[in-house]
Amino acid sequence: ASAIAFYRKAIELNRDHHQYHITLAKALARKGMAAEAVTEYRLGLSLNPNFQWSEDNFGEALLEGLYKHHSKNHSKGFQGNPSQNNDTSHDCGVIYLAIGEKFKQEFINAYKFFKKSNPTIPISLFTDCPMGELDGCTVYPLNEKKNPHKLKVDILKNSPYQKTLFLDTDTLVVGDISEIFSLLDDCDLCIAKTPNIDYSKPPYKYLGYESHNTMNTGVFAFRKCQFITKMIDGWITLASKQDDSTMRAGHFGDQYYFNQLLQSGFFEQEGGKVKVIDNKIYNVRPQPLPHLIKDSLFNQAKIIHLRLPAFVPSLISLKKK
């Protein structure tokens, strides 16, 4: 609080000093005061539009503020999920896929965030890279030469857990997410919708937090059961028809084929129970970020799904000059 007061005083004396605004923004961000932090950061950048080395620092400060907010609220409530803290069977856990050095490094960053906010939940990593030892993480080596979008669907069958949360490597988990596993007591699959974006022509237009019926497959949880086995098989069958060389994020990737399966009526035919989880909490994509700030909903976010360098530009809708 004293740092915030100090920089506010400094700004009163010299309103045109961009660095004061940006340093105040970081201090506010660490306190969980995201809306005020973003306002100050915008002010600082408007005074010096080329001052962008601080983006990652500001992003980390905002994420630290989120983490502190969730830690404080969590300690006011129950102290963790007893069934997980004493869990020796590893009934619940998280799986990641990292193919290639770039995604291995991205996983290591995601792992640090996840372990800080969820220290007792075990992690399994499927990778083709050599990995050193990581606390609470089991590594499953992959040797198959196949498009990562196909491998992603394949590994779901090999999850060692009864209840599994799959996370893409570009996710930053900043709060306790054990409640997702509890939701699987009453359903087979938990997944969030994509944001509602008009992609018909650039610049793409943000229309709302949730699309009508398209799901995002960067974050989803499932329990081992007959329906899920059939779902994975159906997903593999659809994805296998796509040529590996043309398969990438946003272009006939795993998400495209999941949504094809969803829209084919498969879930209704097989009687699968799907719960749509809130994408403002469990799968926050770049486009809704400024709106979460504006609507005072940012502090509830637990899983931010974007790469750190894109975090601040998304959050404050910076137009790159």
N, C-alpha and C positions, 0 to 999 in steps of 0.2 A: 504493500500500500504506500510506503514511503517513497519508493521509486516512482510510482504513478504520480504522487503529489509533486515530486521534484520535477518531473518532465512536464507536467501541466504548468508549473510555475515558469519553467524555462520557455515554454511556448508563449505564455502571456508576454514575456519580455521580448521574444523574437518569433513572431508567427510565421516568418518565411523561411525558417531553417528546416529543411526537409528531414534531416536526420533526427531531430527531436521528435517529430511526428511518428517516424518509423520505430524509434526506440520505445516511445510510449505505446505504440501499437503492440509491440512484442510483450511488454509488461502487462498490458490489459489482456492479451491473448492467454498468457500463462495463468491469469486469474479466472479464466473461463468467461471473460466479458467479450465474446466474439464480435457482436454487432458493433460495439464501440471501437474495438481493435481494428476492424475492417474499415470503419470510417476514417480513423487516424491514418491507416496505411494508405488509403486512397488519397488523402490530403498530402501526405508525404510524397507520393508518386506524382501528384499533379504539380507539385513544386519542382520536382526533378524527375521527369519521365524516364530518364536513362538509368536511374538508380535501381537496379534490379538484382544486384548480388545478394540482397537480403531475402529473396523469395523463399529459399529453403529454410532459412532461420525462422522466418515468420510462420511458415507452414508448420515447422516442428513446435513452435511456441503454441500455436492454436491446438495442435494435437495433444500437447502436454496439458493444456487447459481442459480439454475434453476428458483426458485420462483422469485428471484430478477430480473433475466434476463427478465422474462415475464412481471413483474410489470412495469419495466422501459419501455419496448416496448409498453405496453398497454397504459401507461400514455402519451406516445408520440402521440398515435393515438386517437381514440375516448374514451370518458369517460364512458365506460360501454354501455350496450344496453338499450336505454331509455324505450323500451317496457317492458323490464324486471324489471328495477328499479322502474317503476311506476305500476307494475303489481299487481292488487289486486285479479284477478280471478285465479291466479296461473295456468296460461295456460301452463307453462313449469316447469318441476321439475325433481328431481332425486330420484330413488328408490333403496333401498338396502334390502337384505335379510340376517338376522343373526340368525342362529339356534344354540343354545348352548352357554355356557359362553365364550369359546375360540373365537367364531366368533363375539360375542357381543363386546369383548375387541378389536378385530381387526377392527370392525366397528367404535368404538370410535376414534381410531387412524386415520382411513380413513376420518371420519367426520371432525376432526381438520384440516387435510390437505385441504379438500374440502372447508370448510368455510373460511379459510385464503385466498384462491385464488378466491373464488366465493361467496362472502358474501350475495348476494341478491337472489341467487337461492334456492328455498325451497327444503327440503329433506323429504322423507317419508321412514320410516324404518318398515319392516315387521319382527317381531321377536317373539320367544316363551319365551324370558327372560324379567324380570322386568327391566324397564329403568327409570332412573331419567329424569328430564326435560333437554332438549337440545335446545338451541336457534335455531329457524328456522327449527325444526325437528318435524314431526308428527309421533307418534308411532301407528302402527296397530298390536294388539296382535294376535298371531297365536296359536291355540291349537291343530291343526291337527297333528297326529303322522304319518308322511310320510317322505320318503327320501328327504333331502333338494334339490336334483336335480329336483325332481318332484314339490316340493313347489315353486322353483324358476320360473318354467314355469306357475304355477297356479296364482301366485301373479301379473303377467303381466296384467291380465284382471282387476285387482283391482286398477290399478294406478289411482290416482285422477287427473292426468294431461292430457291435450290434447296432449302435446308433452312430452315424457318421455325419460330420459336417465337412463338405468339400469347400475349399477356398482357393481362388486363383492367387497367383503370387503377387499380383498388384493390389492386394487388400491390406488395409491397416486397421487392425482390431484394437480399439481403445477402451473397451468396456467389457465387463463380465458377460459372456454369451451363453452361460450354462442353461438358461431358460429355453434355448432352442431345442435342447435334447429332451426337456420335459414335454414340449409340444408334440414330440414324436410318440408319446403315449397314446395320443388320440388320432394320429394320422400317419400316413406312410412317407409323405414327402412334404418338406417345407421349402418354399421358394418365393422370391420377390419378383414383382413386375419390373419391366424396364420403364424408364421415364417416358413420358409422352412427347416425342420429338417429331416434327415434320421434316423428313429427310428428302422431300421431293425436289428441292433445289437449294444450293448454298446461297447465303448463310442459313444453316439449319435453324429451324424455329422451335423454341421450347414452348410446349403447350400445357404442361401440367406434370405433377409428380408421378402419376401412374398412367401407363398405356392401357388400352382396353383389355387386351388378352395376350400380350407377349411377355414371356418370362426372361429373366437374366440368369444365365447359368454360371456366373462367376462365384456365386454364393448359394449353396442349397444343402439341405440336410435330409437324410433318409434313414429308414430302419431296414434291417435285413428281413425280408418277407417275400412271399411268392410274387406279389404284384411288382415289387421293385426289380426282382430278377427278370421278369417279363419286360418291364419298362426298359431296363438297360439293354436287353437283347434287341428290342425294337429299335432303340436309339442307334445301337451298333449297326444294325442292318441298313438303316437309312443312310447313316454317315459313310458306310463302306462303299456306297455307290459313287461317292464324290472322288474325283481324281485328286490325289495328294497335292499335286503342284498348284491346284487352284483353290486350295482350302486355307483360309486365313481369317483372322478376327474381322467380323463384319461382312465376310464374303464366303458363304457356304461353310461356316465353321460349326462347331458343336452346338452352339446356341440355335442356329438356324434349323438344324435337324431336330433338336428337342422341341422347338415350337411347331414344327411340322407334325411331330408325333402327337403333341398336345391337341392340335387343331384337327387331327384325323378322327377324333372321337375314341381313341384307344383307351384313355383314362376312364371314360364312362363305361365302355364295353367291359373293361376288366375290373371295374368297381374299386379303382384306386382312390384313396382318400388324400387329397392334396390341400394343404393349408397355405394360403398366400400370406407371407409375412411382410411387414411394413418396410418398404424400401427407403423410408426416411430414417430408419433406425439401423436396419441390418444389411443394406446394400446401397449406400449413398454414391451415386454416380456424379461425374463432373457437372453436368448441365443443371441439376437442381440446387447446387450448392449456394449460389447467391440468393435463391428464393428461400432456402432454409434459414439463412441469416435474417432476411427481411421478415420472415414469419415467426421469428424467435423459436425455431425448432432445431437449430444446429446442435444445442447441448444434449439432445437425446440420441444423436448419432453414435452408434457403437462399431459399425463396420463401414469404413470409408473405402470405396472401391475405385481407386485411380492411382496413377503413378505420382510420387511426391513432387517431381518438377511441374506437374500439371495442376497441383493442388491450389496454390495461391492464384495463378491466372484464372482458374475456373471460379474460385470463390469470389473474386472481386470483378469478374468479367472484364479483365484487362483487354483492351484492344491494342495489340502489338503495333507500334508505329512502323 
